[in-house]
Each structure stands twice: as C-alpha cells, then as structure tokens.
C-alpha cells in the first residue's frame, strides 16, 4: 500500500513541477487503481492521472473540460454524501 501511495505522491510532484495544477478527484475511473484518480489542468487542458488499474503503470489520459468538471462534481457529491450520512 505504501508503494502505491509513494508512486501517487511522485506522480503529483512531477506533474506540479511540469506546471499542472490539481483540479480534483475522480472516484470511478475504471482505468485507475481502485478506480480512483486525480484530474489536473494546465493551459486549458485536462488529464486524468494516477496509477493504472494493474498497479504497475502511470496513468495520464486526456479528458475534456466538460467531462472533467462533471466527474469531479459527481465525486465531490459522493464524498459529501458519505461524510454527512455516516
């Protein structure tokens, strides 16, 4: 588990050094490890980043602005639902 966490932190650090900014989380992305990934934005472009579903590779998929905003909003609503209904 800590290996995955370290990989995710390394990916985040690398992306931020390249000018990408964290935009939000996606809880249901089937190409990502445990279906969880992050969305980053740079110069009006969006990517989904994280660890691939097999836990071995780095995931960097382009995503449309509309889809990024929709998925992040849905994930935030789900997080809120779990926080306030538990």
N, C-alpha and C positions, 0 to 999 in steps of 0.2 A: 504493500500500500504506500509506504513512504517513497518507494521508487517512482511510482506514478505521480505522487504529489511533487516530488523534485522535478520530474520531467515537465509537469504543467507550469511550475514556477520558472523553469528555464525558458520555456516557450514564451511565457508572458514577458519576461525580462528582455528576451531577444526582440520580440515584436515592438515593445515600447522603445527600445534603442533605435529601431528602424522607423520610428515615428507613428506607429499605430497606437490608437487610444482604445482602452477597454470601453465597450458600449453596453454590454450586458451579458446575461447568462441565458443559455437555452437548455431546458431540461429534457427535451425529447428530440434528440438528433440521432437517428439510427446509425449513422456512420461513426459516431463518437463512443469512446469508452464509457460504459454505463449510461449511454445516451445523453451525456452531459458535455456541453462545450461552451465556449465563450465567443462573443461577437466583438470584433474590433473594427474601427473605422479609420481611414486615412485618405485625405484628398477626395472625399465624397464616395469612396469605395468601401465596401464592407466585405469581411471574410469571417467564416466560422473557423475557429481554431481550437485545438486541444489534442488529445491522444486518440488515435484511430480505435475502432471498436475491438480490434485484436490486441490492443495494449502495446503494440510494437512500433507504430509509426506516428509521425506528426501529421495532424490533420490541418490543412489550410484550404478550405473551399470558398470560392467566391459566392456571395449571396446578394440578392437585390436589396436595395434600401427598404422597399416595401415589405419584403419577407423578413428581413432582419428586425424591423420595428414590430411587426406582427408577432414573431416568435418570442422576442424579448418581453413584450407586453403580456403575452399568454403565460410565460414562465413566471413573471412577477406576480400575476394574479394567482397562480397556483401556489407560489410561496406564501403569499398573504393568507390564502385560504387555510393552509396548513398551520401557519403561525397563530391565527386567531380562532381556529376551530378545534385546536387540540387542548 
